[in-house]
Amino acid sequence: MSNDTNQDTYTSLGVVQHYAQLSALQPAEATILTLLQTQLGSMKMLDIGVGGGRTTQHFSEK
């Protein structure tokens, strides 16, 4: 698959709309948030930008 094909796929309206409407955490993400909730305020986190920013709203509060 070429880079152009990937770019065409992930910039297509249907894919963008799909990812834009996602906001809930996945079960594993919710577990991590729960397990680390008391430590998140003092931790540094690096978001390497491999998604649409869906988890940012959940972690930025902490």
C-alpha positions in Angstrom: 0.0 0.0 0.0 1.5 3.3 -1.0 1.6 6.4 1.2 -0.8 8.1 -1.2 -3.3 5.3 -0.7 -3.0 5.6 3.1 -3.4 9.4 2.9 -6.4 9.0 0.6 -8.0 6.5 3.0 -7.4 8.5 6.2 -8.4 11.8 4.8 -11.6 10.5 3.2 -14.8 12.0 4.6 -16.2 8.7 5.9 -13.1 7.8 7.8 -12.7 11.4 9.2 -16.3 11.4 10.3 -16.0 8.0 11.9 -13.0 9.0 14.0 -14.4 12.4 14.8 -17.5 10.9 16.5 -15.4 8.5 18.8 -15.0 9.8 22.3 -15.3 6.9 24.7 -12.3 5.2 26.1 -11.6 1.6 25.1 -11.7 -0.8 28.0 -7.9 -1.0 28.3 -7.6 2.8 28.3 -10.3 3.1 31.0 -8.4 0.5 33.1 -5.1 2.5 32.7 -6.8 5.7 33.7 -8.4 4.1 36.7 -5.1 2.4 37.9 -3.1 5.6 37.4 -5.7 8.2 38.4 -3.9 9.2 41.7 -0.5 9.5 39.9 -1.6 11.3 36.7 -1.5 14.7 38.2 2.3 14.5 38.8 3.2 12.4 35.7 4.5 13.6 32.4 2.9 12.1 29.4 4.0 12.1 25.8 1.2 11.8 23.2 3.0 10.6 20.1 0.1 11.5 17.8 -0.9 8.2 16.4 -4.6 8.8 16.5 -7.3 11.5 16.3 -6.8 12.8 19.8 -9.7 10.8 21.3 -8.0 10.1 24.6 -6.7 13.7 25.1 -9.9 14.9 26.7 -9.8 12.1 29.3 -6.1 12.5 30.2 -5.9 16.3 30.0 -8.3 16.7 32.9 -5.8 14.9 35.1 
